Amino acid sequence: MNLKKHKNELLFLPLGGSGEIGMNLNLYHLDGKWIMVDCGIGFADDYYPGADIIVPNIKFIEKIKQDLIGLVVTHAHEDHVGGIPYLWEQLECPVYTTAFTANFLRLKLLETTFGKRVKIHEITPGKAFTLGPFEIEPINLTHSIPEMQAMAIKTKFGTIMHTGDWKFDENPMVGPASNLSRLKKRGEEGVLAIVCDSTNVFSNGESGSEGDVRENLTKLIATCKNRVAVGTFASNLARVESIIHAARANGREIVVCGRSFWRLIEAARESGYLKDAPKFFTEKDAGKIPRAKALYLCTGSQAEPRAALSRIAEGTHPSLKLLPGDTAIFSSKIIPGNDTAIYRMMNLLTLQGIDVITEKEHHIHVSGHPYRNELKRMYEYTKPQIAIPVHGEARHIHEHAKLAKSLGVPDVFEIKNGDVLKLAPGKHEKVDMVEAGKLAVDAFVFLAGDSDIMRGRRKLKNNGAIFISITMNNKGISIAQPQISAPGLLDPVQDAELFAEMAEEVEAAVDRKRDFKEAQDAARKAVRRIIRDELDKNPIIEVHVARV
């Protein structure tokens, strides 16, 4: 990308969240300066074996970071703030966000070596602040976590409304209602472009109120006779408060299960939320509470392997256990891609005699994202000239674009990560593309999906591996039978004949081969032929040759 060519242009560039739900990272450019809105993570899928999360590829930002003047965070959900502990050292810019999100982020940064170096500036909802050529007004919108802020980004060419995650909840349980008057006022003043959430664009009607969920959870828990475990998203403070209310209304003590919940609760208390919350018990104290009086607040609603609910279902949790007649309530939706793992966990619980209740049977979950009627209202309020759907897979963005067109928005763009969109001056158009993508977080390194390591892991997962050890003298003659193992591919007892056949073929293939690599290649070729004929597999084959 020729940055000099676009120095005086207003540009929008997503590097995450446009092509997937989650991993949000967006850039705005004007007069040679850049700001970033959000820096999130996503959940890794089967394409990234061995990794739990993914982060955006920010190689482009590393090239322009001297002109990156600030990172603005809309709210404290992991897919908007969770990337900072992994990526900030490559950004080294100040962070701007509200008090609650700042407190939440500081707790996360305690686990890093650079947390104290991150300059976090607390912003006030409704009070504009300036970053270079951008004047930014945070505007309250309701969501499942407090202090979610849309960002009205004012420039010399016009205002961009960056919505973040939002809904129009008339009865929010945490934080103020959406500031509709400011949205309407901005619309009257003129909105050049809206960059808007697409998560629930396929859902008709309204997303519903957290107040209804609170009431229904209270009634449902009243019908449970024994211990109750409630799983929900560990970042959904509104739902956590609803569960607390329902527990107290039914005379139950709350056991907090999962480090993520403790972090959320601490950040909430530091920011003035959960003031009237009761005493919480740790997992180790769970055994002190009578069975009929206990409520477990659990991580793991998406069947994350190391989360509390998953370990309870597997019977591997050191402190927590559910017995026949207990109840497991899933106050969350199933995120696409997690279906198989979640249903497996639910089945494990059911087989143990535990009653499993989901939002399919009872109205115990509402989304934090807008349904179609709410999207229509947002467009009516803001009246944008340009619509840029984000926060969605390709199909979500396409459907959102169709909706925006039907509502009379003059220019609508379907974009993907890496697209550079010129908003002003002159014609609105895609002008370039930069490197983008996903990187798996693997211990202390980032791995691309097409890296040798990830390709190797996928091959191991689907085809297994074979290890061959050969001992030869300097004349290339085997002095012992080749040793072969195939963990996850062949059984040493049941497949003994096949192992013997491979050993014989390897011995013949390497006979008289004095060159080390030539012997390796010959052994690998002999075994690969047999495995393809017998099993139709293409495993990783490692050959070790020892010379004596």
C-alpha positions in Angstrom: 0.0 0.0 0.0 1.4 3.4 -1.0 0.6 5.4 2.1 1.9 8.7 0.6 -0.8 8.4 -2.1 -3.5 8.3 0.5 -2.0 10.6 3.1 -4.9 13.2 3.0 -7.7 10.7 2.6 -10.2 9.3 5.2 -9.7 5.6 5.2 -11.3 2.6 6.9 -9.4 -0.7 7.2 -10.6 -3.8 9.2 -8.0 -6.4 10.2 -10.4 -8.5 12.2 -14.1 -9.0 12.6 -15.0 -8.6 8.9 -15.3 -12.3 7.9 -15.8 -13.8 11.3 -17.7 -13.1 14.5 -15.1 -12.0 17.0 -11.5 -10.9 16.8 -12.5 -7.3 16.1 -9.8 -4.8 15.0 -10.5 -1.7 12.9 -8.3 1.2 11.7 -9.1 4.7 10.6 -6.7 7.0 8.8 -6.6 10.7 8.1 -3.8 13.2 7.5 -1.1 10.5 7.9 -2.4 9.5 11.3 -4.1 6.3 12.4 -6.4 5.3 15.2 -7.5 1.7 16.1 -10.9 0.8 17.4 -10.8 -2.5 19.4 -8.3 -5.2 19.5 -9.9 -8.6 20.2 -9.4 -12.3 20.1 -11.4 -15.2 18.5 -11.8 -18.8 19.3 -9.6 -21.2 17.4 -11.3 -24.0 15.4 -10.1 -27.3 14.0 -7.9 -25.5 11.5 -5.6 -24.6 14.4 -5.1 -27.8 16.4 -3.6 -27.3 19.9 -4.5 -23.6 20.0 -7.4 -22.1 22.0 -7.5 -18.6 20.6 -6.6 -16.6 17.6 -5.6 -13.0 17.1 -5.5 -10.8 14.0 -2.4 -10.6 11.9 -1.1 -7.0 12.5 1.9 -7.0 10.3 0.6 -4.0 8.5 0.3 -2.0 11.7 3.9 -2.7 12.6 4.8 -0.8 9.5 2.8 2.3 10.5 2.9 2.1 14.3 4.8 5.4 14.6 1.7 7.1 13.2 -0.7 5.0 15.4 -1.9 7.6 17.9 -4.3 5.6 20.0 -6.4 2.5 20.5 -10.0 3.1 21.5 -11.8 0.2 23.1 -15.6 0.1 22.9 -16.2 -2.4 25.7 -14.7 -5.2 27.8 -15.7 -8.3 25.9 -12.8 -10.5 24.9 -13.4 -10.2 21.2 -12.9 -6.4 21.5 -10.2 -6.1 24.3 -8.7 -9.6 24.6 -6.0 -9.1 22.0 -4.3 -6.3 23.9 -2.3 -8.6 26.3 -1.0 -10.4 23.2 -0.4 -7.6 20.7 0.3 -4.4 22.6 4.0 -4.8 22.5 3.8 -4.6 18.7 1.6 -1.5 18.9 3.0 0.5 21.8 0.2 3.1 21.7 -2.0 4.6 24.4 -5.4 3.0 25.2 -8.6 5.0 25.6 -11.7 3.4 27.2 -14.2 3.8 30.1 -13.5 3.1 33.7 -15.0 -0.4 33.9 -13.2 -1.6 30.7 -10.0 0.0 32.0 -10.2 -1.8 35.3 -11.0 -5.1 33.4 -8.0 -4.6 31.1 -5.6 -3.7 33.9 -6.4 -7.1 35.6 -5.7 -8.9 32.4 -2.4 -7.0 31.9 -1.2 -8.1 35.3 -0.5 -11.5 33.7 1.9 -9.8 31.2 5.5 -8.6 31.6 4.7 -5.2 30.0 1.4 -4.3 31.7 2.7 -1.3 33.6 4.0 0.3 30.4 0.5 0.4 28.9 -0.9 4.0 29.3 -4.7 3.6 29.8 -6.7 6.9 29.6 -10.2 6.7 31.1 -12.8 8.4 29.0 -16.3 9.6 30.0 -19.5 8.6 28.2 -20.8 11.6 26.3 -17.6 13.6 26.7 -15.7 14.0 23.4 -11.9 13.7 23.3 -9.4 14.4 20.5 -6.8 12.2 18.9 -5.0 14.0 16.1 -7.4 14.8 13.3 -10.2 12.7 15.0 -12.7 14.1 17.5 -14.4 11.1 19.2 -17.6 11.2 21.2 -18.4 8.0 23.2 -22.2 7.3 23.2 -23.9 4.9 25.6 -25.5 1.8 24.0 -26.9 -1.2 25.9 -25.2 -4.5 25.7 -24.5 -7.5 28.0 -21.7 -5.7 29.7 -21.6 -2.1 31.2 -20.3 1.0 29.5 -20.5 -0.3 25.9 -19.7 2.9 23.9 -20.5 3.6 20.3 -17.8 5.9 18.9 -19.0 8.9 16.9 -15.7 9.8 15.1 -15.8 13.3 13.8 -13.5 14.4 11.0 -13.2 17.3 8.6 -14.9 15.2 6.0 -17.8 14.1 8.2 -18.7 11.8 11.1 -18.3 8.0 11.2 -20.6 6.1 13.6 -18.7 3.1 14.9 -21.4 1.1 16.8 -19.4 -1.6 18.5 -21.7 -4.3 19.9 -25.1 -3.1 20.9 -28.8 -3.6 21.3 -31.8 -1.4 22.2 -32.8 -2.8 25.6 -35.6 -0.8 27.2 -35.0 -2.5 30.6 -31.2 -3.0 31.0 -30.1 -4.6 34.2 -26.6 -3.0 34.3 -25.7 0.5 33.2 -27.8 3.2 31.5 -30.2 2.7 28.6 -29.0 3.6 25.1 -28.6 7.3 24.5 -31.1 7.5 21.6 -31.2 11.3 21.7 -27.4 11.5 20.8 -27.9 9.0 18.0 -30.7 11.0 16.6 -28.8 14.3 17.1 -25.8 12.9 15.2 -28.2 11.7 12.5 -29.6 15.2 12.2 -26.1 16.7 12.0 -25.2 14.2 9.3 -23.4 10.8 9.4 -21.0 10.1 6.6 -20.7 6.4 7.4 -21.9 3.8 9.9 -19.7 0.8 10.8 -22.2 -1.6 12.3 -22.6 -4.9 14.1 -24.0 -7.7 11.8 -24.2 -10.6 14.3 -28.0 -11.1 14.4 -29.0 -9.8 11.0 -30.8 -13.0 10.2 -33.0 -12.7 13.3 -36.4 -10.9 12.9 -37.9 -8.7 15.5 -36.2 -7.5 18.7 -33.4 -9.1 20.7 -35.3 -9.0 24.0 -34.6 -7.6 27.4 -32.3 -8.9 30.2 -35.1 -8.0 32.6 -37.2 -10.8 31.2 -34.3 -13.3 31.6 -33.8 -12.3 35.2 -37.4 -12.9 36.0 -37.5 -16.3 34.2 -34.2 -17.5 35.8 -35.6 -16.7 39.2 -38.8 -18.7 38.6 -36.8 -21.6 37.1 -34.3 -21.9 39.9 -37.3 -21.9 42.4 -38.4 -25.2 40.9 -34.9 -26.9 41.4 -34.8 -29.1 44.5 -31.0 -29.8 44.7 -27.8 -28.3 43.6 -27.9 -25.9 40.6 -25.0 -25.1 38.2 -25.5 -22.2 35.8 -23.2 -21.8 32.9 -23.0 -18.5 31.0 -20.4 -16.3 29.2 -17.8 -15.2 31.6 -17.9 -11.6 30.2 -21.7 -11.2 30.5 -21.9 -9.0 33.6 -25.6 -8.4 33.1 -26.3 -12.1 33.1 -24.0 -12.6 36.1 -26.0 -10.0 38.1 -29.3 -11.8 37.0 -28.0 -15.1 38.2 -27.0 -13.5 41.5 -30.4 -12.0 41.9 -32.1 -15.3 41.1 -29.9 -17.2 43.6 -30.6 -14.7 46.4 -34.3 -14.7 45.7 -34.3 -18.5 46.2 -32.0 -18.5 49.3 -29.0 -20.0 47.6 -25.3 -19.4 48.2 -23.2 -18.6 45.2 -20.0 -20.5 44.4 -17.9 -18.7 41.7 -16.3 -21.3 39.5 -13.7 -20.0 37.1 -10.9 -17.4 37.2 -12.6 -15.4 34.4 -15.6 -14.8 36.6 -13.5 -13.6 39.5 -11.7 -11.2 37.2 -15.1 -9.8 36.0 -16.4 -9.4 39.5 -13.3 -7.6 40.7 -13.4 -5.2 37.8 -17.1 -4.6 38.4 -16.7 -3.8 42.1 -13.8 -1.4 41.4 -16.1 0.4 38.9 -19.1 0.7 41.3 -21.1 -2.3 40.1 -22.3 -5.3 42.1 -22.4 -3.1 45.2 -25.1 -5.1 46.9 -23.8 -8.5 45.8 -23.6 -11.2 48.6 -20.5 -13.0 49.8 -19.2 -15.3 47.1 -17.7 -18.7 47.9 -14.7 -20.3 46.2 -14.7 -23.7 44.6 -12.8 -25.1 47.6 -15.6 -23.9 49.9 -18.4 -25.6 47.9 -18.6 -28.6 50.1 -19.6 -26.5 53.1 -22.9 -25.4 51.5 -26.0 -27.7 51.8 -26.9 -29.3 48.5 -30.3 -27.6 48.3 -28.7 -24.2 49.0 -25.8 -24.2 46.5 -25.6 -22.5 43.1 -22.5 -22.9 41.1 -21.8 -19.9 38.7 -19.7 -21.7 36.1 -17.5 -21.0 33.1 -17.7 -23.5 30.3 -21.0 -22.8 28.6 -19.2 -23.3 25.3 -17.5 -26.5 26.5 -14.1 -25.0 26.7 -11.9 -27.9 27.8 -10.4 -26.4 31.0 -13.5 -24.6 32.1 -15.6 -25.5 35.2 -18.6 -27.1 33.6 -16.5 -29.2 31.2 -14.5 -30.6 34.0 -17.6 -31.3 36.1 -19.1 -33.2 33.2 -15.9 -35.1 32.7 -15.6 -35.9 36.4 -12.2 -34.3 36.6 -12.9 -31.2 38.7 -11.0 -31.4 42.0 -13.6 -29.6 44.1 -17.0 -29.6 42.3 -19.4 -32.4 41.6 -23.0 -32.7 40.4 -25.1 -35.7 41.5 -28.2 -37.3 40.1 -31.1 -35.0 40.7 -29.0 -31.8 40.4 -29.6 -29.3 37.6 -27.3 -27.8 35.0 -28.7 -24.6 33.4 -27.1 -23.2 30.2 -28.0 -19.5 30.2 -26.3 -18.8 26.9 -26.6 -19.6 23.2 -24.5 -22.1 21.3 -21.9 -20.4 19.2 -21.6 -22.0 15.8 -18.6 -24.3 15.7 -18.9 -25.3 19.3 -22.0 -27.4 18.8 -20.4 -30.8 18.9 -18.4 -30.2 22.1 -21.4 -28.6 23.9 -23.8 -31.4 23.0 -21.2 -34.0 24.1 -20.9 -32.2 27.5 -24.7 -32.0 27.9 -25.0 -35.7 27.1 -22.3 -36.5 29.7 -24.3 -34.6 32.3 -27.5 -36.2 31.3 -26.0 -39.7 31.6 -25.1 -38.9 35.2 -28.7 -38.2 36.0 -28.4 -34.4 36.0 -31.2 -32.4 34.5 -30.0 -30.2 31.7 -31.9 -27.0 30.8 -31.2 -24.7 27.9 -32.6 -21.6 26.4 -34.5 -23.8 23.9 -36.8 -25.0 26.8 -36.9 -21.8 28.8 -36.5 -18.1 28.0 -33.2 -17.8 29.9 -31.0 -16.0 27.4 -31.2 -13.0 25.2 -28.5 -11.8 22.8 -26.5 -8.7 23.3 -26.6 -7.9 19.6 -29.4 -6.2 17.5 -32.1 -8.1 15.6 -33.4 -6.7 12.3 -35.9 -4.3 13.8 -33.2 -2.7 16.0 -30.9 -2.4 13.0 -33.7 -0.7 11.1 -34.1 1.8 14.0 -30.3 2.5 14.1 -30.4 3.4 10.4 -33.5 5.6 10.9 -31.7 7.4 13.7 -28.3 7.9 12.1 -29.3 8.3 8.4 -25.8 7.4 7.1 -24.6 8.0 3.5 -22.4 4.9 3.7 -23.1 1.5 5.4 -20.2 -0.8 6.2 -21.4 -4.0 7.9 -18.8 -5.6 10.2 -18.7 -8.1 13.0 -19.9 -11.0 11.0 -19.1 -13.8 8.6 -19.4 -13.2 4.9 -23.0 -14.3 4.9 -23.9 -12.0 7.8 -22.2 -9.0 6.1 -23.9 -9.8 2.8 -27.4 -10.0 4.4 -26.7 -6.8 6.4 -25.7 -5.0 3.1 -29.0 -6.1 1.5 -30.9 -4.7 4.5 -29.0 -1.4 4.4 -29.8 -1.1 0.7 -33.4 -1.8 1.3 -33.5 1.1 3.8 -32.2 3.5 1.2 -28.6 3.9 2.2 -26.9 5.4 -0.9 -23.6 3.5 -0.7 -23.1 0.0 0.9 -19.8 -1.9 1.0 -19.3 -5.6 1.7 -15.8 -5.8 3.0 -13.4 -8.3 4.3 -10.3 -8.1 6.5 -7.5 -6.3 4.7 -9.8 -4.2 2.4 -8.8 -0.5 2.4 -12.0 1.7 1.9 -11.7 5.4 1.0 -14.6 7.3 2.6 -13.5 10.8 1.6 -12.8 13.0 -0.2 -14.5 12.3 -3.5 -15.8 8.8 -4.5 -16.3 6.2 -1.8 -14.4 3.1 -3.0 -12.1 0.3 -2.2 -8.6 1.5 -3.1 -6.2 -1.1 -1.9 -5.7 -4.3 0.1 -3.1 -5.1 2.9 -2.0 -8.3 4.5 -4.5 -9.7 7.0 -5.4 -13.0 8.5 -5.5 -15.0 11.7 -2.7 -16.2 14.0 -3.0 -18.9 16.5 -1.7 -18.1 20.0 0.5 -21.2 20.8 2.3 -20.8 24.2 4.5 -17.8 23.6 4.4 -17.7 19.8 2.0 -16.8 17.0 1.4 -19.4 14.2 -0.3 -18.9 10.9 -2.8 -21.5 9.7 -0.6 -22.4 6.8 2.6 -22.6 8.8 4.6 -25.9 8.8 3.7 -26.5 12.4 0.0 -26.2 11.9 0.0 -28.2 8.7 1.9 -30.9 10.6 -0.6 -30.9 13.4 -3.6 -31.2 11.0 -1.8 -34.1 9.3 -1.1 -35.7 12.6 -4.7 -35.3 13.6 -6.1 -36.8 10.4 -3.5 -39.4 9.5 -1.4 -40.1 12.5 2.4 -40.6 12.5 4.9 -43.4 12.1 8.4 -43.5 13.7 11.1 -45.7 12.3 14.5 -46.3 13.9 17.2 -48.1 11.9 20.7 -49.2 13.1 23.3 -49.7 10.3 27.0 -50.1 10.1 29.3 -48.1 7.9 28.7 -50.5 4.9 25.0 -49.8 5.0 24.0 -53.1 6.4 21.3 -53.3 9.1 22.6 -54.9 12.3 19.2 -55.0 14.0 15.6 -55.2 12.9 14.1 -51.8 12.3 12.0 -50.5 15.2 8.6 -49.1 14.1 5.9 -47.4 16.2 2.7 -45.8 15.0 0.8 -44.1 17.9 -2.8 -43.3 17.1 -2.6 -45.1 13.8 -1.8 -48.8 14.5 -2.2 -51.2 17.4 1.0 -53.0 18.4 -0.8 -56.2 19.0 -3.7 -56.3 16.5 -1.5 -55.0 13.7 1.6 -57.1 14.5 1.7 -58.6 11.0 1.6 -55.2 9.4 4.4 -54.0 11.6 6.5 -57.1 10.6 5.8 -56.4 7.0 6.9 -52.8 7.3 10.1 -53.8 9.1 10.9 -56.3 6.4 10.3 -53.8 3.6 12.4 -51.1 5.4 15.3 -53.4 5.9 15.3 -54.4 2.2 14.9 -50.8 1.1 17.9 -49.4 3.0 20.2 -52.3 2.4 23.7 -51.2 1.3 22.7 -47.5 1.4 25.6 -45.6 3.0 24.2 -42.2 2.4 22.2 -41.1 5.4 19.5 -39.2 3.6 19.1 -41.8 0.9 18.4 -44.4 3.5 15.8 -42.2 5.2 14.0 -41.5 1.9 14.0 -45.2 1.0 12.6 -46.3 4.3 9.9 -43.5 4.2 8.9 -44.5 0.7 8.6 -48.2 1.5 6.4 -47.5 4.6 4.2 -44.9 2.8 3.4 -47.4 0.0 2.3 -50.1 2.5 0.1 -47.7 4.6 -1.6 -46.2 1.5 -2.4 -49.7 0.2 -3.6 -51.0 3.6 -5.2 -48.0 5.3 -5.5 -45.3 2.6 -3.7 -42.9 4.9 -0.9 -40.4 4.4 0.8 -40.2 7.9 3.8 -38.2 8.9 6.7 -40.6 8.7 9.9 -39.8 10.7 13.0 -41.9 10.1 16.0 -42.0 12.4 19.2 -43.7 11.3 21.9 -44.6 13.7 25.4 -45.5 12.4 27.6 -47.9 14.4 
